[in-house]
Amino acid sequence: MLVNDQASLNISAELSPFLLFPLRTAGSYIQFLSVSRSRINDLEIQISELGLENTRLRKKLQTDSVELVPSAYRFITAHIIGRDPSDFNGFLYIDKGKKDSLYANQPVVIAGRLVGKIKQVGGNYSIIETIENRNIAISAFDGRSGINGIVRYHDGLSLDYVKISDDITAGDSIYTSGMSETFPPGILIGSVASTYETGNLLFKSVELTPGIQINRLYYVHILVQSESTSMPDQVIIDIRPTRAPEPNSNP
């Protein structure tokens, strides 16, 4: 009020960088969070893809005269919109459904780690049966020793049907084996926490630490096969033996 218009403009020009600094900082931080969240989502999808590709290559190296024919698939990101109060970590509700090409038994992952599978699909929502549901059973193997078993949830996650003499130790990583029509091979389920004998003459107890914490998730990725796949529940990895042509038997 005490200076003319030109002086006011000069003063405003000098002070505006300082006065607007908090607003610019807040705006930059919000933009950074948005870009970071998108980048994290992309990286988690890449981790899942690399994990599955690593398993395919490992099988190809270990198999003689076998051609691996991977089916095409993609990842759909879905946000968790609810939980079952009677089984808080056993079922998750997500904001994707039939309109997004989801169907029952599709695998659900996050950053290459198994969350569970699609249990029920509605138009705009779906229900996930997680690895902490007592009804789920997952064919799995020890990534170090190759020992196979079935992952179930009792009072915690465990690997069942492991013989007393089987070579499984604490720290081993447990992956999906691919011996099912639901889960492709190579998805991390968890790691061995401890093993001990229970008095059973055949099997020992193998307790697992899950690869993810269900109660900390707020979004997941669903594996969706391409439209060219003939059967929606077909195993993602198709192993077809290839034979050399028979030699000419004529003398």
RAHU-V168806 format. One record per residue. N is the residue number from 1. RES is the residue in one letter. PHI is phi in whole degrees, -180 to 180 (* if undefined). Layout:
n=N res=RES phi=PHI
n=N res=RES phi=PHI
//
This chain:
n=1 res=M phi=*
n=2 res=L phi=-92
n=3 res=V phi=-122
n=4 res=N phi=-79
n=5 res=D phi=-63
n=6 res=Q phi=-65
n=7 res=A phi=-65
n=8 res=S phi=-62
n=9 res=L phi=-64
n=10 res=N phi=-65
n=11 res=I phi=-65
n=12 res=S phi=-63
n=13 res=A phi=-63
n=14 res=E phi=-75
n=15 res=L phi=-88
n=16 res=S phi=-59
n=17 res=P phi=-59
n=18 res=F phi=-77
n=19 res=L phi=-71
n=20 res=L phi=-90
n=21 res=F phi=-57
n=22 res=P phi=-60
n=23 res=L phi=-67
n=24 res=R phi=-65
n=25 res=T phi=-63
n=26 res=A phi=-64
n=27 res=G phi=-64
n=28 res=S phi=-64
n=29 res=Y phi=-67
n=30 res=I phi=-63
n=31 res=Q phi=-64
n=32 res=F phi=-62
n=33 res=L phi=-64
n=34 res=S phi=-64
n=35 res=V phi=-65
n=36 res=S phi=-64
n=37 res=R phi=-63
n=38 res=S phi=-66
n=39 res=R phi=-67
n=40 res=I phi=-62
n=41 res=N phi=-61
n=42 res=D phi=-64
n=43 res=L phi=-66
n=44 res=E phi=-65
n=45 res=I phi=-65
n=46 res=Q phi=-63
n=47 res=I phi=-62
n=48 res=S phi=-62
n=49 res=E phi=-64
n=50 res=L phi=-66
n=51 res=G phi=-63
n=52 res=L phi=-68
n=53 res=E phi=-65
n=54 res=N phi=-61
n=55 res=T phi=-66
n=56 res=R phi=-62
n=57 res=L phi=-65
n=58 res=R phi=-63
n=59 res=K phi=-66
n=60 res=K phi=-66
n=61 res=L phi=-69
n=62 res=Q phi=-87
n=63 res=T phi=-109
n=64 res=D phi=-89
n=65 res=S phi=57
n=66 res=V phi=-126
n=67 res=E phi=-102
n=68 res=L phi=-93
n=69 res=V phi=-118
n=70 res=P phi=-76
n=71 res=S phi=-77
n=72 res=A phi=-75
n=73 res=Y phi=-152
n=74 res=R phi=-141
n=75 res=F phi=-112
n=76 res=I phi=-114
n=77 res=T phi=-89
n=78 res=A phi=-132
n=79 res=H phi=-97
n=80 res=I phi=-79
n=81 res=I phi=-115
n=82 res=G phi=-175
n=83 res=R phi=-138
n=84 res=D phi=-78
n=85 res=P phi=-63
n=86 res=S phi=-81
n=87 res=D phi=-148
n=88 res=F phi=-54
n=89 res=N phi=-101
n=90 res=G phi=-81
n=91 res=F phi=-133
n=92 res=L phi=-125
n=93 res=Y phi=-104
n=94 res=I phi=-123
n=95 res=D phi=-92
n=96 res=K phi=-128
n=97 res=G phi=-149
n=98 res=K phi=-61
n=99 res=K phi=-66
n=100 res=D phi=-104
n=101 res=S phi=70
n=102 res=L phi=-90
n=103 res=Y phi=-151
n=104 res=A phi=-64
n=105 res=N phi=78
n=106 res=Q phi=-71
n=107 res=P phi=-68
n=108 res=V phi=-123
n=109 res=V phi=-135
n=110 res=I phi=-151
n=111 res=A phi=53
n=112 res=G phi=78
n=113 res=R phi=-111
n=114 res=L phi=-77
n=115 res=V phi=-100
n=116 res=G phi=160
n=117 res=K phi=-146
n=118 res=I phi=-71
n=119 res=K phi=-97
n=120 res=Q phi=-145
n=121 res=V phi=-126
n=122 res=G phi=-111
n=123 res=G phi=-64
n=124 res=N phi=-120
n=125 res=Y phi=-151
n=126 res=S phi=-145
n=127 res=I phi=-114
n=128 res=I phi=-99
n=129 res=E phi=-93
n=130 res=T phi=-89
n=131 res=I phi=-69
n=132 res=E phi=-99
n=133 res=N phi=-93
n=134 res=R phi=-70
n=135 res=N phi=-93
n=136 res=I phi=-83
n=137 res=A phi=-138
n=138 res=I phi=-128
n=139 res=S phi=-70
n=140 res=A phi=-143
n=141 res=F phi=-145
n=142 res=D phi=-81
n=143 res=G phi=-65
n=144 res=R phi=-89
n=145 res=S phi=-98
n=146 res=G phi=82
n=147 res=I phi=-66
n=148 res=N phi=-101
n=149 res=G phi=-167
n=150 res=I phi=-120
n=151 res=V phi=-85
n=152 res=R phi=-136
n=153 res=Y phi=-113
n=154 res=H phi=-105
n=155 res=D phi=-86
n=156 res=G phi=-170
n=157 res=L phi=-77
n=158 res=S phi=-146
n=159 res=L phi=-107
n=160 res=D phi=-92
n=161 res=Y phi=64
n=162 res=V phi=-100
n=163 res=K phi=-68
n=164 res=I phi=-59
n=165 res=S phi=-86
n=166 res=D phi=-68
n=167 res=D phi=-87
n=168 res=I phi=-134
n=169 res=T phi=-131
n=170 res=A phi=-58
n=171 res=G phi=99
n=172 res=D phi=-65
n=173 res=S phi=-90
n=174 res=I phi=-112
n=175 res=Y phi=-123
n=176 res=T phi=-66
n=177 res=S phi=-88
n=178 res=G phi=87
n=179 res=M phi=-86
n=180 res=S phi=-160
n=181 res=E phi=-94
n=182 res=T phi=-110
n=183 res=F phi=-106
n=184 res=P phi=-71
n=185 res=P phi=-74
n=186 res=G phi=97
n=187 res=I phi=-89
n=188 res=L phi=-69
n=189 res=I phi=-97
n=190 res=G phi=173
n=191 res=S phi=-131
n=192 res=V phi=-73
n=193 res=A phi=-89
n=194 res=S phi=-164
n=195 res=T phi=-132
n=196 res=Y phi=-161
n=197 res=E phi=-85
n=198 res=T phi=-115
n=199 res=G phi=99
n=200 res=N phi=-70
n=201 res=L phi=-75
n=202 res=L phi=-109
n=203 res=F phi=-119
n=204 res=K phi=-114
n=205 res=S phi=-89
n=206 res=V phi=-126
n=207 res=E phi=-92
n=208 res=L phi=-117
n=209 res=T phi=-100
n=210 res=P phi=-59
n=211 res=G phi=-73
n=212 res=I phi=-137
n=213 res=Q phi=-104
n=214 res=I phi=-58
n=215 res=N phi=-75
n=216 res=R phi=-105
n=217 res=L phi=-82
n=218 res=Y phi=-129
n=219 res=Y phi=-155
n=220 res=V phi=-144
n=221 res=H phi=-122
n=222 res=I phi=-107
n=223 res=L phi=-80
n=224 res=V phi=-122
n=225 res=Q phi=-78
n=226 res=S phi=-70
n=227 res=E phi=-67
n=228 res=S phi=-73
n=229 res=T phi=-71
n=230 res=S phi=-70
n=231 res=M phi=-113
n=232 res=P phi=-65
n=233 res=D phi=-104
n=234 res=Q phi=-68
n=235 res=V phi=-63
n=236 res=I phi=-66
n=237 res=I phi=-100
n=238 res=D phi=-113
n=239 res=I phi=-101
n=240 res=R phi=-122
n=241 res=P phi=-70
n=242 res=T phi=-116
n=243 res=R phi=-117
n=244 res=A phi=-72
n=245 res=P phi=-64
n=246 res=E phi=-66
n=247 res=P phi=-68
n=248 res=N phi=-66
n=249 res=S phi=-84
n=250 res=N phi=-69
n=251 res=P phi=-66
//
